[in-house]
Amino acid sequence: MPTRMRCTIWRPLATAATAAVLATLVTPAAAQAAPRASQPVYSYGDAIREAVWVDTGLDGDGDGRTDRVAVDIVRPREPAQRGRKVPVIMDASPYYSCCGRGNDSQKKTYDADGDVVQMPLFYDNYFVPRGYAFVGVDLAGTNRSDGCVDVGGRSDIQSAKAVVDWLNGRAEAYTTRTGTQRARAGWTNGRTGMIGKSWDGTIANGVAATGVEGLETIVPIAAISSWYDYYFSQGAPLYGSGPDRLSNHVNSPDARAACDAVQRKLVEQAPRTGDWTPLWTERDYVRAAGKVKASVFLIHGTQDLNVRMQHVGPWWDALAKNGVERKIWLSQTGHVDPFDFRRAEWVDTLHRWFDHELLGYDNGIDREPMADIERGPGRWVTSAVWPPRGTHATTLRPGRGTAPGVGTLGLRTGHGTETFTDDPGLSETDWAARIHTPTPDKAGFTTGPLTRDLRLSGSSTVTVTATPSTPTAHLSAVLVDLGPATIRDYADAGEGITTLTDRTCWGASTPGDSSCFRETAARTADVDYTIVSRGWADLGNHADDGTGVPLTPGKSYTITLDLAATDHVVPAGHRLALIVAGTDKDLIDPPADTPTLTLDLARTSARVPFTGGPAAFARATAGSAATAPGAAILHGVTAPSTAHRVPEGGR
């Protein structure tokens, strides 16, 4: 990441006259100047519930007519009766019927007229009484929509973009799926904010990357920024299957019967070699970040092993380069919604964010710190900008120690070699647990105990020069904080949370749509080490991230692995470790061969962003000495799950 990020840039706030007009959206009485918060003054029980089908202009299922996507709407009745227009909060999802949304796995339900009764999640319950409309869009090929799921491609993105266009008077919609009666969106001012977790948040990223007018803000939670990076890491496969499996997972029965051509394309144009193809270019939103006009409030778990933190760094950097207004929350959880790890603060912050971005209220959120970062379970700190000013990449170099594979990590260039053999049955937790012990499956390098805290903030890289013994080889690089800590247990089934039985309510309810959801608590683990950041690559991609080639056994190759962005403080008394190994079990798939790799330490290094740069690292390691190897096994979280993940919204 760049060493310094541009501070958040905000659009000019509404003038006093405009603010007074906007106040009427949420206040049934006389307009009030300079409102600071929308209030729940409208009836949720009397809200208008309706469905329209928006024409996407595409014919993904090849039936000879353009696809229409189902759009379920919940909006306050009173503003419409008074001729007042309201902004829209929108969640476009493939999961409304197949899989459910949120920790309670809620699905849409309908009345006899086909209008939505239960809209999943709390957004409609909370925001409709405050003068917003909520819109839930079924992606093409899912639930009540035509078309085919194409996993982040043109059809997925157009499913939602067409709705934004309709809300702004630029697209057609109909009152039924096949009828000819037009539906107008005269009740909205067109100002739209998109929100969603995982695939839903990914759609928000993709729609923002089209530059569509009327999309004012997006709130992507644990979202993908490039679909290639969901399935591969520099040529190394992260899963044993491609996007065709995912589309089949969410396609409606009608779509499964009609979308064979789309399924074939997803197989043929996403080869398991890990080579970049035009299919991935279409699904790379980072490349189109220059078109983004919407502000971005990004939320991600630093231990998310489903939609991994590799999706944060490049997207955040590209948005910064484009001067996009940004805010970020980084938790210690896995693939978890902030509603389930920081509920009260989340609802309040989201409320103020939408009030500012969609209603133009001067509520001060634009003057607050850019980043909220979880340092321990439920313990949060803020950063005025992210990464913080004064953060600079520092080159760390591995060196040989007193035992094979147990080396040092510092500022001086190392010498000699270290050798390890890929063991696909072992993972980063196995390597870290035996960091002090010579083992044949990894090479580990550690600093001495730090004399002061050391903060990493941003994205790291590890450059490796290795000589393989076989034509194929995969590499993993892992940064580890060695020292005791209590952390969220992200490897547990709850990925850092435990779901309780008590419920709390967030907004108004109806008999068919409750605003009350089960509470959660942090699920913690006492550990001897914490994985800080990870990266993987196929050594065959040494010359080109997008194209792999066979290796020549006995020949050395140099490759730079991109590690995930993070923000972590290694406390005084702990040590920082770098591990280089082969297959990271259940996080990447193994190569065709079982290689032995020899590292050239003089040509191997890590670039790590420290707050304070090289001087901070030098101060933190001054006077410390490497600890002699021992036989003790360190304890961490359990190994990553073997379950095939999909980017869905449970938890």
C-alpha positions as CSV (number, residue, x, y, z in Angstrom):
1,M,0.0,0.0,0.0
2,P,1.1,3.6,-0.4
3,T,2.9,4.9,2.6
4,R,0.3,7.7,3.0
5,M,-3.3,7.7,2.2
6,R,-5.3,10.8,1.2
7,C,-7.7,11.8,3.9
8,T,-11.4,11.3,3.2
9,I,-12.7,13.9,0.8
10,W,-16.4,14.8,1.2
11,R,-18.8,16.4,-1.2
12,P,-20.0,19.9,-0.2
13,L,-22.7,19.6,2.4
14,A,-26.2,20.7,1.6
15,T,-26.9,24.4,1.8
16,A,-29.2,25.6,4.6
17,A,-32.1,25.9,2.1
18,T,-31.5,22.3,0.8
19,A,-31.2,21.0,4.3
20,A,-34.5,22.5,5.2
21,V,-36.1,20.8,2.2
22,L,-34.5,17.5,3.1
23,A,-35.7,17.7,6.6
24,T,-39.3,17.3,5.3
25,L,-38.4,13.8,4.2
26,V,-38.2,12.7,7.8
27,T,-40.3,15.2,9.7
28,P,-44.1,15.3,9.1
29,A,-44.4,18.7,10.7
30,A,-42.7,21.9,9.6
31,A,-39.2,21.7,8.1
32,Q,-36.4,22.1,10.6
33,A,-33.1,23.7,9.7
34,A,-29.8,21.7,9.9
35,P,-31.2,18.3,10.9
36,R,-28.6,16.0,12.4
37,A,-30.5,12.6,12.5
38,S,-33.5,11.1,10.7
39,Q,-36.1,10.1,13.2
40,P,-38.6,7.1,13.1
41,V,-41.7,9.2,12.5
42,Y,-43.3,7.1,9.8
43,S,-45.4,4.0,10.2
44,Y,-43.6,0.7,9.3
45,G,-46.9,-1.2,9.6
46,D,-48.5,1.1,7.0
47,A,-45.5,1.1,4.7
48,I,-46.1,0.5,1.0
49,R,-44.9,-3.0,-0.1
50,E,-44.8,-3.7,-3.8
51,A,-42.9,-5.6,-6.4
52,V,-41.7,-4.5,-9.9
53,W,-39.7,-6.2,-12.5
54,V,-36.9,-4.1,-14.0
55,D,-35.7,-4.8,-17.6
56,T,-32.0,-5.3,-17.6
57,G,-31.7,-5.1,-21.4
58,L,-29.9,-8.5,-21.5
59,D,-31.1,-11.9,-22.6
60,G,-28.9,-14.1,-20.5
61,D,-31.1,-17.2,-20.7
62,G,-31.5,-17.0,-24.4
63,D,-35.3,-17.1,-24.5
64,G,-35.6,-14.3,-27.0
65,R,-36.7,-11.6,-24.6
66,T,-34.8,-9.3,-22.3
67,D,-34.5,-10.4,-18.7
68,R,-36.4,-8.8,-15.9
69,V,-35.2,-8.8,-12.4
70,A,-37.6,-8.8,-9.4
71,V,-37.4,-5.8,-7.1
72,D,-39.2,-5.9,-3.8
73,I,-39.8,-2.5,-2.3
74,V,-40.7,-1.3,1.2
75,R,-41.3,2.4,1.5
76,P,-43.0,4.8,3.9
77,R,-46.6,5.7,2.9
78,E,-46.7,9.2,4.3
79,P,-44.1,11.0,2.1
80,A,-45.7,9.6,-1.0
81,Q,-49.1,10.9,0.1
82,R,-47.5,14.3,0.5
83,G,-45.7,14.2,-2.8
84,R,-42.3,14.0,-1.1
85,K,-39.5,11.8,-2.6
86,V,-37.3,9.6,-0.5
87,P,-33.8,8.1,-1.0
88,V,-33.2,4.4,-1.4
89,I,-31.1,1.8,0.5
90,M,-30.6,-1.3,-1.7
91,D,-29.3,-4.8,-1.2
92,A,-29.0,-6.8,-4.4
93,S,-28.5,-10.5,-3.6
94,P,-28.6,-14.1,-5.0
95,Y,-29.5,-15.5,-1.6
96,Y,-33.0,-14.2,-0.9
97,S,-34.6,-17.6,-1.7
98,C,-31.9,-20.3,-1.8
99,C,-29.9,-19.7,1.3
100,G,-31.1,-16.8,3.4
101,R,-29.5,-13.7,4.8
102,G,-27.8,-12.9,8.1
103,N,-27.2,-14.9,11.2
104,D,-30.8,-16.0,11.2
105,S,-30.7,-17.1,7.6
106,Q,-33.8,-15.1,6.7
107,K,-35.5,-15.5,3.3
108,K,-38.0,-13.3,1.6
109,T,-41.7,-14.3,2.2
110,Y,-44.7,-13.0,0.2
111,D,-48.4,-12.5,0.6
112,A,-51.1,-13.7,-1.7
113,D,-50.6,-10.7,-4.0
114,G,-46.9,-11.4,-4.4
115,D,-45.8,-8.5,-2.2
116,V,-42.9,-9.0,0.2
117,V,-43.9,-9.7,3.8
118,Q,-40.6,-10.5,5.4
119,M,-37.6,-8.6,4.0
120,P,-34.5,-10.2,5.5
121,L,-32.2,-8.2,7.9
122,F,-33.0,-5.1,9.8
123,Y,-32.5,-2.4,7.1
124,D,-36.2,-2.0,6.2
125,N,-37.4,-2.2,9.8
126,Y,-35.0,0.5,10.9
127,F,-34.7,2.9,8.0
128,V,-38.2,2.9,6.5
129,P,-39.7,4.7,9.5
130,R,-36.8,7.2,9.2
131,G,-37.8,8.2,5.7
132,Y,-35.9,5.8,3.5
133,A,-37.2,3.2,1.0
134,F,-35.6,-0.2,1.1
135,V,-35.2,-2.2,-2.1
136,G,-34.3,-5.9,-2.2
137,V,-33.2,-7.0,-5.7
138,D,-33.1,-10.7,-6.8
139,L,-30.0,-11.1,-9.0
140,A,-30.7,-12.4,-12.5
141,G,-31.3,-16.2,-12.4
142,T,-32.3,-16.2,-8.7
143,N,-35.7,-16.3,-6.9
144,R,-38.3,-14.5,-9.0
145,S,-35.9,-13.0,-11.7
146,D,-35.3,-14.0,-15.3
147,G,-31.8,-14.7,-16.7
148,C,-28.8,-16.5,-15.4
149,V,-26.3,-16.0,-12.6
150,D,-22.8,-15.3,-14.1
151,V,-20.9,-14.9,-10.8
152,G,-19.9,-11.3,-10.8
153,G,-20.0,-10.7,-14.5
154,R,-22.2,-8.5,-16.8
155,S,-25.5,-10.2,-15.8
156,D,-24.9,-9.9,-12.1
157,I,-23.8,-6.3,-12.2
158,Q,-26.5,-5.2,-14.7
159,S,-29.1,-6.8,-12.5
160,A,-28.5,-4.1,-9.9
161,K,-27.3,-1.3,-12.1
162,A,-30.5,-1.4,-14.1
163,V,-32.4,-0.9,-10.8
164,V,-30.4,2.2,-10.0
165,D,-31.1,3.4,-13.5
166,W,-34.8,2.8,-13.0
167,L,-34.8,4.7,-9.8
168,N,-33.3,7.6,-11.7
169,G,-35.8,7.4,-14.6
170,R,-33.4,5.8,-17.1
171,A,-34.7,2.2,-17.3
172,E,-38.1,0.5,-17.7
173,A,-39.9,-1.6,-15.1
174,Y,-43.2,-3.5,-15.1
175,T,-45.8,-4.4,-12.5
176,T,-45.5,-8.1,-13.4
177,R,-42.8,-10.5,-14.6
178,T,-44.2,-10.9,-18.1
179,G,-46.8,-8.1,-18.4
180,T,-46.7,-4.8,-20.3
181,Q,-48.0,-2.3,-17.6
182,R,-45.1,0.1,-16.8
183,A,-44.1,0.9,-13.2
184,R,-42.7,4.3,-12.4
185,A,-40.4,5.3,-9.5
186,G,-41.8,8.7,-9.0
187,W,-41.7,8.2,-5.2
188,T,-37.9,8.5,-5.0
189,N,-35.3,11.2,-5.6
190,G,-33.0,8.6,-7.1
191,R,-30.3,8.9,-4.4
192,T,-29.3,5.4,-3.7
193,G,-27.0,3.6,-1.3
194,M,-26.1,0.0,-1.8
195,I,-25.2,-2.3,1.1
196,G,-24.6,-6.0,1.5
197,K,-22.3,-8.7,2.8
198,S,-20.2,-11.0,0.8
199,W,-21.7,-11.6,-2.7
200,D,-24.2,-8.8,-2.1
201,G,-21.4,-6.4,-1.1
202,T,-19.5,-7.6,-4.2
203,I,-22.4,-6.5,-6.4
204,A,-22.2,-3.1,-4.7
205,N,-18.5,-2.9,-5.6
206,G,-19.2,-3.9,-9.2
207,V,-22.1,-1.4,-9.7
208,A,-20.0,1.4,-8.2
209,A,-17.3,0.5,-10.7
210,T,-19.6,1.3,-13.6
211,G,-19.8,4.9,-12.4
212,V,-23.6,4.8,-12.6
213,E,-25.3,8.1,-11.8
214,G,-27.5,8.2,-8.7
215,L,-25.4,5.7,-6.7
216,E,-24.2,7.9,-3.9
217,T,-22.6,5.5,-1.5
218,I,-21.9,1.8,-1.1
219,V,-21.3,-0.2,2.1
220,P,-19.5,-3.5,1.1
221,I,-19.2,-6.0,3.9
222,A,-16.7,-8.8,3.5
223,A,-16.9,-8.2,-0.3
224,I,-15.0,-9.4,-3.3
225,S,-13.1,-6.8,-5.4
226,S,-11.8,-9.2,-8.0
227,W,-13.3,-12.6,-8.7
228,Y,-10.0,-14.1,-9.9
229,D,-8.6,-13.4,-6.4
230,Y,-11.5,-15.3,-4.9
231,Y,-10.5,-18.5,-6.8
232,F,-6.7,-18.0,-7.3
233,S,-3.7,-16.3,-5.7
234,Q,-1.1,-15.5,-8.3
235,G,-1.9,-18.8,-10.1
236,A,-2.3,-21.0,-7.0
237,P,-5.8,-22.4,-6.8
238,L,-7.7,-21.5,-3.6
239,Y,-10.5,-24.0,-4.2
240,G,-10.9,-27.2,-6.2
241,S,-13.7,-25.8,-8.3
242,G,-14.6,-22.7,-10.2
243,P,-17.5,-20.2,-10.5
244,D,-19.8,-22.7,-12.2
245,R,-20.3,-24.5,-8.9
246,L,-21.2,-21.2,-7.3
247,S,-23.7,-20.3,-10.0
248,N,-25.4,-23.7,-9.7
249,H,-25.6,-23.2,-6.0
250,V,-27.8,-20.1,-6.3
251,N,-29.6,-20.4,-9.7
252,S,-33.3,-20.9,-9.5
253,P,-34.9,-24.1,-10.9
254,D,-35.9,-22.2,-14.0
255,A,-32.3,-20.8,-14.5
256,R,-30.8,-24.3,-14.0
257,A,-32.9,-25.5,-16.9
258,A,-32.1,-22.6,-19.2
259,C,-28.5,-21.6,-18.4
260,D,-26.4,-24.4,-19.8
261,A,-24.5,-22.0,-22.1
262,V,-23.6,-19.7,-19.2
263,Q,-22.5,-22.6,-17.2
264,R,-20.2,-23.8,-20.0
265,K,-18.7,-20.4,-20.3
266,L,-17.9,-20.3,-16.6
267,V,-16.1,-23.7,-17.0
268,E,-14.3,-23.1,-20.2
269,Q,-13.2,-19.5,-19.5
270,A,-12.1,-20.1,-15.9
271,P,-9.4,-22.8,-16.4
272,R,-8.1,-24.5,-13.3
273,T,-4.6,-23.6,-14.4
274,G,-5.0,-20.2,-12.8
275,D,-4.3,-18.4,-16.0
276,W,-5.9,-15.0,-16.4
277,T,-8.6,-14.9,-19.1
278,P,-11.1,-12.2,-20.3
279,L,-13.7,-13.7,-17.9
280,W,-11.6,-12.5,-15.0
281,T,-11.0,-9.1,-16.5
282,E,-14.8,-8.6,-16.7
283,R,-15.0,-9.5,-13.0
284,D,-12.1,-7.3,-11.8
285,Y,-13.6,-4.1,-10.3
286,V,-10.3,-2.8,-9.1
287,R,-9.3,-2.1,-12.7
288,A,-12.4,0.1,-13.1
289,A,-12.0,1.9,-9.8
290,G,-11.4,5.1,-11.7
291,K,-15.1,5.2,-12.6
292,V,-16.3,5.1,-9.0
293,K,-18.3,8.2,-8.0
294,A,-19.9,6.7,-4.9
295,S,-18.4,7.0,-1.4
296,V,-17.3,3.7,0.2
297,F,-17.7,2.5,3.7
298,L,-15.8,-0.8,3.8
299,I,-16.0,-3.5,6.5
300,H,-13.9,-6.6,6.6
301,G,-12.6,-9.2,9.0
302,T,-8.8,-9.5,9.1
303,Q,-9.2,-13.2,9.6
304,D,-11.8,-13.8,6.9
305,L,-10.6,-17.0,5.1
306,N,-13.6,-17.0,2.8
307,V,-13.5,-13.6,1.1
308,R,-9.9,-13.0,2.2
309,M,-8.2,-9.7,3.1
310,Q,-6.5,-9.8,-0.3
311,H,-9.7,-8.2,-1.6
312,V,-9.2,-5.1,0.6
313,G,-5.7,-3.8,-0.1
314,P,-5.9,-3.4,-3.9
315,W,-9.5,-2.0,-3.8
316,W,-8.7,0.5,-1.0
317,D,-5.5,1.7,-2.8
318,A,-7.3,2.1,-6.1
319,L,-10.1,4.1,-4.4
320,A,-7.6,6.3,-2.7
321,K,-5.8,7.0,-6.0
322,N,-9.2,8.0,-7.5
323,G,-9.9,10.4,-4.5
324,V,-13.0,8.4,-3.4
325,E,-14.5,9.3,-0.1
326,R,-13.7,6.3,2.2
327,K,-14.3,4.9,5.6
328,I,-13.2,1.4,6.9
329,W,-13.8,-1.0,9.8
330,L,-11.4,-3.9,10.3
331,S,-12.5,-6.6,12.9
332,Q,-10.6,-9.6,14.2
333,T,-13.4,-11.9,13.0
334,G,-13.8,-14.2,10.0
335,H,-16.6,-13.8,7.5
336,V,-19.0,-12.0,9.9
337,D,-21.4,-9.1,9.6
338,P,-20.7,-6.1,11.9
339,F,-24.3,-6.5,13.1
340,D,-23.1,-9.6,14.8
341,F,-19.8,-8.3,16.2
342,R,-20.4,-4.7,17.2
343,R,-24.2,-4.3,16.9
344,A,-25.1,-1.0,18.7
345,E,-22.1,0.9,17.3
346,W,-22.8,-0.5,13.8
347,V,-26.4,0.5,13.6
348,D,-25.6,4.0,14.9
349,T,-22.7,4.5,12.5
350,L,-24.6,3.1,9.5
351,H,-27.5,5.4,10.4
352,R,-25.3,8.5,10.5
353,W,-23.5,7.4,7.3
354,F,-26.7,7.1,5.3
355,D,-28.1,10.3,6.8
356,H,-25.0,12.1,5.7
357,E,-24.6,10.5,2.3
358,L,-28.2,10.2,1.2
359,L,-30.0,13.0,3.1
360,G,-27.0,15.5,3.3
361,Y,-27.2,15.9,7.0
362,D,-24.3,17.6,8.7
363,N,-23.9,15.1,11.5
364,G,-20.2,15.1,11.9
365,I,-19.4,11.7,10.6
366,D,-17.2,13.3,7.9
367,R,-15.0,14.7,10.6
368,E,-14.5,11.4,12.5
369,P,-11.5,9.1,12.1
370,M,-11.4,7.2,8.8
371,A,-10.7,3.8,10.4
372,D,-12.0,1.7,13.3
373,I,-9.7,-1.3,14.1
374,E,-10.4,-4.1,16.5
375,R,-7.2,-4.7,18.6
376,G,-8.7,-7.4,20.8
377,P,-12.1,-9.0,21.2
378,G,-14.5,-6.0,21.5
379,R,-11.6,-3.6,22.0
380,W,-11.5,-0.9,19.2
381,V,-9.2,1.9,18.3
382,T,-9.4,4.6,15.6
383,S,-7.0,5.9,13.0
384,A,-7.4,9.4,11.5
385,V,-6.4,8.0,8.1
386,W,-5.7,4.5,7.1
387,P,-3.0,3.3,6.8
388,P,-1.8,6.0,9.3
389,R,0.5,8.8,8.3
390,G,4.2,7.9,8.8
391,T,3.7,4.3,7.7
392,H,6.5,3.1,5.4
393,A,7.5,-0.2,3.9
394,T,10.5,-1.7,5.6
395,T,12.7,-4.4,4.0
396,L,13.2,-7.4,6.4
397,R,15.7,-10.1,5.5
398,P,15.9,-13.7,6.7
399,G,19.1,-15.2,8.0
400,R,20.4,-18.6,9.0
401,G,20.1,-19.6,12.6
402,T,21.8,-22.2,14.7
403,A,19.5,-25.0,13.4
404,P,18.2,-25.8,9.9
405,G,15.0,-23.9,9.1
406,V,15.0,-21.9,12.3
407,G,16.5,-18.6,11.3
408,T,16.6,-14.9,12.1
409,L,14.7,-11.9,10.8
410,G,16.2,-8.4,10.7
411,L,17.5,-5.6,8.5
412,R,20.8,-7.2,7.4
413,T,21.1,-9.3,4.3
414,G,21.2,-13.0,5.0
415,H,23.5,-15.5,3.4
416,G,23.3,-19.2,2.6
417,T,20.2,-21.3,1.9
418,E,17.3,-23.1,3.6
419,T,15.5,-26.1,2.2
420,F,12.0,-27.5,2.8
421,T,9.8,-30.1,1.2
422,D,6.1,-29.3,0.5
423,D,3.8,-31.3,2.7
424,P,0.1,-30.8,1.6
425,G,-1.1,-32.3,4.9
426,L,0.2,-29.3,6.9
427,S,-1.1,-25.7,7.2
428,E,0.1,-22.4,8.6
429,T,-1.0,-23.5,12.1
430,D,1.3,-26.5,12.0
431,W,4.2,-24.3,10.8
432,A,3.7,-21.6,13.4
433,A,3.2,-24.2,16.2
434,R,6.7,-25.5,15.5
435,I,8.4,-22.3,14.6
436,H,11.2,-23.1,17.1
437,T,11.7,-26.6,15.8
438,P,13.6,-27.7,12.7
439,T,11.0,-29.5,10.5
440,P,11.3,-30.5,6.9
441,D,8.2,-28.7,5.8
442,K,9.0,-25.0,6.3
443,A,11.6,-22.4,6.8
444,G,10.9,-20.0,9.7
445,F,12.7,-16.7,10.6
446,T,12.1,-14.7,13.8
447,T,13.1,-11.4,15.4
448,G,14.2,-11.4,19.0
449,P,11.7,-10.2,21.6
450,L,10.6,-6.6,20.8
451,T,11.5,-3.9,23.2
452,R,8.5,-1.8,22.2
453,D,5.3,-2.2,20.3
454,L,5.5,-2.4,16.5
455,R,2.5,-1.6,14.3
456,L,2.0,-3.2,10.9
457,S,-0.6,-1.4,8.8
458,G,-1.3,-2.1,5.1
459,S,-0.2,-4.7,2.6
460,S,3.1,-6.6,2.7
461,T,5.0,-8.5,0.0
462,V,7.5,-11.3,0.3
463,T,10.1,-11.8,-2.5
464,V,11.4,-15.3,-2.7
465,T,14.2,-16.8,-4.8
466,A,13.8,-20.6,-4.8
467,T,15.1,-23.5,-6.7
468,P,12.5,-26.3,-7.1
469,S,13.1,-30.0,-7.6
470,T,10.0,-30.5,-9.7
471,P,8.2,-28.8,-12.7
472,T,5.4,-27.5,-10.3
473,A,5.6,-25.8,-7.0
474,H,3.4,-23.6,-4.8
475,L,4.6,-21.2,-2.2
476,S,3.1,-19.7,1.0
477,A,4.4,-16.8,3.0
478,V,3.0,-16.1,6.5
479,L,3.7,-13.3,9.0
480,V,3.2,-14.4,12.6
481,D,3.0,-12.6,16.0
482,L,4.7,-14.9,18.4
483,G,3.5,-14.3,21.9
484,P,0.5,-15.0,24.2
485,A,-2.8,-13.2,23.4
486,T,-6.6,-13.6,23.7
487,I,-8.1,-13.3,20.2
488,R,-11.4,-14.0,18.5
489,D,-11.5,-17.6,17.6
490,Y,-11.9,-17.1,13.8
491,A,-11.3,-20.8,13.1
492,D,-14.4,-21.8,15.2
493,A,-17.7,-22.5,13.3
494,G,-18.9,-19.0,14.4
495,E,-15.7,-17.4,13.0
496,G,-15.3,-15.3,16.1
497,I,-18.8,-15.0,17.5
498,T,-21.2,-17.1,19.6
499,T,-24.9,-16.8,18.9
500,L,-27.0,-16.3,22.1
501,T,-30.7,-17.0,22.7
502,D,-31.7,-13.4,23.8
503,R,-32.9,-11.1,21.1
504,T,-32.7,-7.3,20.7
505,C,-34.9,-5.2,18.4
506,W,-33.7,-2.7,15.8
507,G,-36.6,-0.8,14.3
508,A,-40.3,-1.5,14.0
509,S,-41.9,-4.9,13.5
510,T,-45.0,-6.4,11.8
511,P,-46.5,-9.8,12.5
512,G,-44.6,-11.0,9.4
513,D,-41.3,-9.2,9.8
514,S,-39.7,-8.9,13.1
515,S,-36.9,-6.4,13.8
516,C,-35.6,-8.6,16.7
517,F,-32.5,-10.7,16.2
518,R,-30.5,-13.0,18.4
519,E,-27.6,-11.4,20.2
520,T,-24.1,-12.5,19.9
521,A,-20.9,-12.5,22.0
522,A,-17.2,-12.8,21.2
523,R,-15.9,-16.3,20.9
524,T,-12.3,-16.1,22.1
525,A,-9.2,-18.3,22.2
526,D,-6.1,-18.0,24.3
527,V,-3.1,-18.5,21.9
528,D,0.6,-18.5,21.9
529,Y,0.8,-17.0,18.4
530,T,-1.4,-15.1,16.0
531,I,-1.3,-15.3,12.2
532,V,-1.0,-11.7,11.0
533,S,-1.0,-11.9,7.2
534,R,-0.8,-14.5,4.5
535,G,0.0,-14.8,0.7
536,W,0.2,-17.6,-1.8
537,A,1.5,-18.1,-5.3
538,D,2.3,-20.7,-8.0
539,L,6.1,-20.4,-8.6
540,G,5.3,-21.1,-12.3
541,N,3.8,-17.6,-12.3
542,H,7.2,-16.0,-11.5
543,A,7.3,-14.0,-14.8
544,D,3.6,-13.1,-15.0
545,D,0.9,-13.2,-12.3
546,G,-1.7,-14.1,-15.0
547,T,0.2,-16.9,-16.8
548,G,1.9,-20.0,-15.4
549,V,4.7,-22.0,-17.0
550,P,6.4,-25.3,-16.1
551,L,9.5,-25.0,-14.0
552,T,12.9,-26.4,-14.8
553,P,14.1,-28.5,-11.8
554,G,17.3,-27.2,-10.5
555,K,16.9,-23.7,-11.8
556,S,16.3,-20.8,-9.5
557,Y,13.3,-18.5,-9.8
558,T,12.3,-15.2,-8.1
559,I,8.7,-14.4,-7.4
560,T,7.0,-11.7,-5.2
561,L,4.1,-12.9,-3.2
562,D,1.4,-10.3,-2.3
563,L,0.3,-10.7,1.3
564,A,-3.1,-9.5,2.6
565,A,-3.6,-6.1,4.0
566,T,-3.9,-6.0,7.8
567,D,-3.5,-3.7,10.8
568,H,-1.8,-5.4,13.8
569,V,0.3,-4.4,16.7
570,V,3.0,-6.8,17.8
571,P,3.4,-6.0,21.5
572,A,6.7,-5.5,23.3
573,G,8.0,-8.8,24.4
574,H,6.5,-10.7,21.4
575,R,8.5,-11.6,18.3
576,L,7.6,-11.2,14.6
577,A,8.1,-14.2,12.4
578,L,8.2,-14.9,8.7
579,I,7.4,-18.4,7.5
580,V,8.0,-19.6,3.9
581,A,6.6,-23.0,3.0
582,G,4.7,-24.9,0.3
583,T,1.0,-25.8,0.3
584,D,-1.1,-24.1,3.1
585,K,-3.5,-26.9,3.7
586,D,-7.2,-26.0,3.0
587,L,-6.2,-22.5,2.0
588,I,-4.6,-23.4,-1.3
589,D,-4.6,-26.6,-3.3
590,P,-1.4,-28.5,-3.7
591,P,0.6,-28.6,-7.0
592,A,0.8,-31.7,-9.2
593,D,4.2,-32.6,-7.8
594,T,5.7,-32.7,-4.3
595,P,8.6,-30.3,-4.6
596,T,11.6,-29.7,-2.4
597,L,12.5,-26.0,-2.6
598,T,15.8,-24.3,-1.7
599,L,15.7,-20.7,-0.7
600,D,18.5,-18.3,-1.5
601,L,18.4,-16.1,1.6
602,A,20.5,-13.3,0.1
603,R,17.8,-12.9,-2.5
604,T,14.8,-13.4,-0.2
605,S,13.1,-10.5,1.7
606,A,9.9,-9.1,3.0
607,R,8.5,-5.6,2.6
608,V,6.4,-4.8,5.6
609,P,4.6,-1.5,6.3
610,F,5.4,-0.3,9.8
611,T,4.1,2.8,11.4
612,G,7.4,4.7,11.8
613,G,9.1,2.7,9.0
614,P,12.6,1.2,9.3
615,A,13.4,3.4,12.3
616,A,10.5,2.0,14.3
617,F,11.6,-1.6,13.5
618,A,15.2,-0.8,14.4
619,R,14.1,0.7,17.8
620,A,11.8,-2.2,18.5
621,T,14.5,-4.8,17.9
622,A,17.4,-2.9,19.4
623,G,19.1,-4.9,22.1
624,S,17.0,-8.0,21.5
625,A,18.4,-11.4,20.7
626,A,17.0,-14.3,18.8
627,T,15.7,-17.1,21.1
628,A,17.4,-20.4,20.8
629,P,15.3,-23.2,19.2
630,G,13.3,-25.3,21.6
631,A,11.0,-28.3,21.4
632,A,7.9,-26.6,22.8
633,I,4.8,-26.7,20.6
634,L,2.9,-23.4,20.5
635,H,-0.9,-23.3,20.7
636,G,-3.1,-21.4,18.3
637,V,-6.5,-21.6,16.8
638,T,-7.5,-24.9,15.1
639,A,-6.5,-25.4,11.5
640,P,-8.7,-23.8,8.7
641,S,-11.9,-25.7,8.0
642,T,-11.9,-28.2,5.1
643,A,-15.5,-27.1,4.1
644,H,-15.9,-25.6,0.6
645,R,-16.8,-22.0,1.3
646,V,-19.2,-19.8,-0.8
647,P,-19.4,-16.1,-0.4
648,E,-22.8,-16.0,1.2
649,G,-24.2,-14.1,4.1
650,G,-24.6,-16.4,7.0
651,R,-23.3,-14.8,10.1
